[in-house]
Amino acid sequence: MKSKNIDISYPLLILAPLSNFSDNGMRVLSKKYGTDITYTGMISIYNIIKNDGIDFKILPEERPIAIQIFGKDEELFEKATLILNNFADIIDINFSCPSKKILNSESGGFLLKDFEKIKKIIDRVIKVSKVPVSVKIRSGFKKGDKSYEKIGEICEELDVSYLTIHPRSVTDKFYGDVDINVTKNLKNRVKIPVVHSGEVKSYSDAKKIFQETNCDGIMIGREAIGNPWIFSEIKNYLINGKLPLKVPLDKKIETIKEHLNILINLYNEQYAIKQMKIHIPHYLKGYPGINKLNKLLNGVKSIKELLNLLTNFRFL
């Protein structure tokens, strides 16, 4: 199945937009190990316009890539879209972010309270976009709200390429269980592809979501940090029935170095070190030396020091 040139084939897996973590290395490695679509971190339409001509430094190995945007002004959404046509394979509009800063700017999840505003924004973006447009929402602003039903109708009417639902309310943030019946209900109500987002931590979770909601795809976020193999594990299980094997330490360290080299080649050493300081603890969590490693990482100032730390990790 294709939706506006996006291949929506089972099992469609998407790397979620992850603030601070969604760098080129994470996206390349997630693609290498089976994700079908990658995302940048969420970007303000105001920053896109202010930095017209910004180089997103997107590698071919990251594509297809969605650039997720947020804001509140319809006209500025249109201007940002005209710029993003030069970079994105998909433009994704965020109506789901629950952070206090975003809500205070009347963007993200705040807009779930204003159906007309949402409709105007989507319409303006689609009219000028040269690439598929997707939308991400939550079930509603407050617990018990069913805003997703009306917004699903709007997205279908405007021919959005796919709709991602995180089945918690904005005020829930990331607390409590996701309600997969919301995903199921949305899928039953609309004809456009529906993607589930939230609490998919393993191949068995993915199987349950696909089976019980009949959704078209799953978006995976926090569980992919330091674990790009989650995508291949899910696909091997769902397609071939194969249970995943534990990724050996040597493979993890090799992958960390691959991640590091991608960043060094694109940026400078200091940026690469800064990013790897947040990624490495996730790659190596659960090992006996992790607490000592975390303390030593803080003092790392060069690539040589970082590589020596990795080489000696098993002896910490």
N, C-alpha and C positions, 0 to 999 in steps of 0.2 A: 504494500500500500504506500502511495506517495501523497504527501500533503504539501502543495506548493514547492515541489522539488526537494522536500525532506523525506528521506526514506523512513517510513514508520513500520519497520519490520520487527516482529517478535524475536527475541525480547529486547525492546528498545531501552537502552540505558543511557542516562545523561549525568554528566558531572555538574553538580550544582554550583552556583556562584558562591564563593567563599571569601569573605573579606579577609585581607592579609595573606591568605594561603593560596589563592588562585593565581599563581604565577605561571610562566611559560613551562617551567620544569614539571610542575604538577599536571598541567594540561597535556603536555606531550606524553608523559608516562601513563596517564589515565587512558589516553587514546591508544597507546601501544598495547595496553592490557585489556582493551575491549570496550571502552565507552564509545558511544556512537556520536555524541555531541558534547562539546566542552563549552564552558562559560567563563567569561571574565568575571571579576568581582563587580558588584553593583556600582554604577558610575552615575553621578549627577549630570543632568542635561545642562546645567549651568556651567559645569567644568568643561564639558565637551565643547560648548560654544565659546567659552572664554579662551580655551586652548585650541582653537581651530587649526587643523593641520597636525594635531597630536599624532605621534607615531606609536601605534599600539604594539608594534614589534611582534606581529602574529606570524608564527612559523607555519609552513605548509602542513607539518605533522600534527598541528593542533586542530586543523579544520575537519569538519565544519564547526565553526565557533559562533556562539551567540554572545552578543554584547547586551548586558542587562542595564536598563536605564531607569531613573526615577526622577520625579519632579512634580510640579503641579500646574504649570502654565502650558496650555495647549499649543500656543504659538511657538514657544521655545522647544517643545517636544518635536514639532515639525522641523525647526531649524537644526536641532541635534540629529534628527534622522537623516537629513540631507548630507551631513558630514559623515555619519556612520555608514552610509551607502558605499563608501570607499574602503571600508574595513571589514564589516560584519558579513557573515553568511546568514545570520538570523538576528533580528532585533527583538529583544524581549522586554516587555514593559512590566515593571514591578509595582504591584498593588498589594504587597504582602508583608513588607518589612515591618517588624514590631518594635524597632529600637526607638528609644525616647527621642533621640536627636532627629530621626526621620519623621516621627509623628509630630514633633513640634514644628517642623517645616511644612506640615500639612501634605506630606507626600507618602509614598509607600502604602502601608496598611490603613492610614488615615482616610484614604480615598474610598475605601469600601463603604463609607457612609454616604457617598455621593454618586449614584448611578449615572446621572446625566454628565457629570464631569468625566467619569470613566469612559463613557461612550464617545464624548468629544475627543478625548485624548487618543483613543484607539483609532478613531476615524481619521484624525489628522495624520497620525503616523502611517497608517496603511496607505493613504492617498499619495504620499511622497516616497514611500519606501520601495527600493528596487529589489529587496530581499524579503523572504518570509517574515511575518511578524507573529510573535507568540506573547502570551500574557501569563503572569504568575499571580495567584490570589490565595487568600485564606478563606475559611468557611464563612467568616463574617468579622465584624469588629469586636463584638462582645459574644461571650459564650451563649449559645442558643440561637444567635442570628443565623439566618439562612441566605445571606447576601449572595452566596455563590450560585444560587439557582437563577437569580435575575441576571447576574453578570455572565453566567454561562449562555443565557439567551442572547445577550448583547454580543458576546464574542462569536457566537454562531451566526447571528445576523450580519455582522461585519466581516465574516469569513476569516477569522483568525486562524493561523496555521495549526496551532495546538495550544491547549490551555493546561497549565500546571496548577494543581491544587494541593496546598498544605492543609490538611483537615484539622486544624486547630483555629481558634479565634486569635485575633491580634492581641487581645488582652491576656490570652493564655501564654503568649510568647512561646517558650519551648518546654513548658511544664505540663505534666499530665500526659495521658496517652493520646495518640492521634485516633480519630474516629474514621476508620476505613469505610464505614457506611456512607460517609459524605462523598468520598471518591466514587463509590459504587453508584450512588444516586445521581451524581453529576454525569457520570458516563452514560447512565440510562436516559438522561434528559437531553443530551446534545449529540449531534452527529459529527462534530469535529473531534479530532484526537484528544484524549485526556491523559495527562501524565500525573502520577501520584508522587508526592514529595513528603518525606517524614518518617523517621524511625525504621528505615530499612538498614539493618545491621549485618545481614548475612544472606547466604543463598536461600535459606529456608524462609526468611522473612519475605524475600522477593517472590518466591513461589506462592506464598500465601496471598500476597497483594495481587499478583496477576490473576490467580484463580478466583479469589473472592470478590474482586472489584471489576474484573474484565477490562481494566485500564489498558491503554495502548503503550505506556512506557512508565519507567520509574526513574526519578531523579535522586541521586545519592550525593550527600554532602559530607558531613563530619566523618563518616566511616571510611571515606576515601583518603583522608589526610594520613600520609605515611603508609597508605595501603592501596596503591593503584591496582593490586591484584584482585580486589573485591569484584571488579567488573568481569574478569576472566573466570573467576570462581563461580559467579552467578550464571554466566552463559554456559560454562561447561556442565553445570548441574542441570540447568533447565533444558538444554538442547541434547546433551549426551548422557545425562544421569550420573555424571562423575562427581564424587565427593571431593572437595578440595584437599590438597596436601599442605602441610605447614611449610611456609616459605623459609628456607634455611637462612641463618645469619649471614653467611657469605653473600647470598643473593641480595639481601637487604642492603648490605654495605656497598655492593656493586651498584645497586640502584640509586643509593644516596649520591654516589660519585657521579653517576650519569645525570642526576638532577642538578648537582652542583655545576657540572661542565656546561649544561645548557644555559644556566644563568650567567656564568663567567663569559661565555661567548657572545652573549647579547648585551650585557651590562658591564659594570665594573666589579672588582673583587669585593669591595665593601658592601655593595648591594647583595651580592651572592652570599657572603658570610651572614649578613643580617637575616636573609630569608632562610638559610639553612639552619640557623639557630632556632627557628620556630618549627621547622619541619623534622629535623633529626630526632628530637624526643618522641615524636609520634611514630617514626619508622622503627625505633628501637625500644619502645615501651614494653615492659614485661620481662626484660632481661635483667640479670642480677646487678650489672654495673650501671644501670640507668640513672640512679640517683647521683652517683659520683660524676657521671658524664654530664648531667645537667648543670652541676656546679662548675665543672671545668669549661663547659661551653661558653659561659658568661665571659671568661677571660680571653677567649680566642680572638686574635687580631689579624691573622693572616691565613691564607689558604694552606700554607705548609703546616701550620699548627693544627688546622682543622683536619687535614689528611692524616697527620700523625695520631691524632685523637681517635680517628676511626680505625686506623691500623691496630692500635693498642686496646681497642674497646673490650675485647674478650678477656683482657688481662686486668681490667679495672676491678 
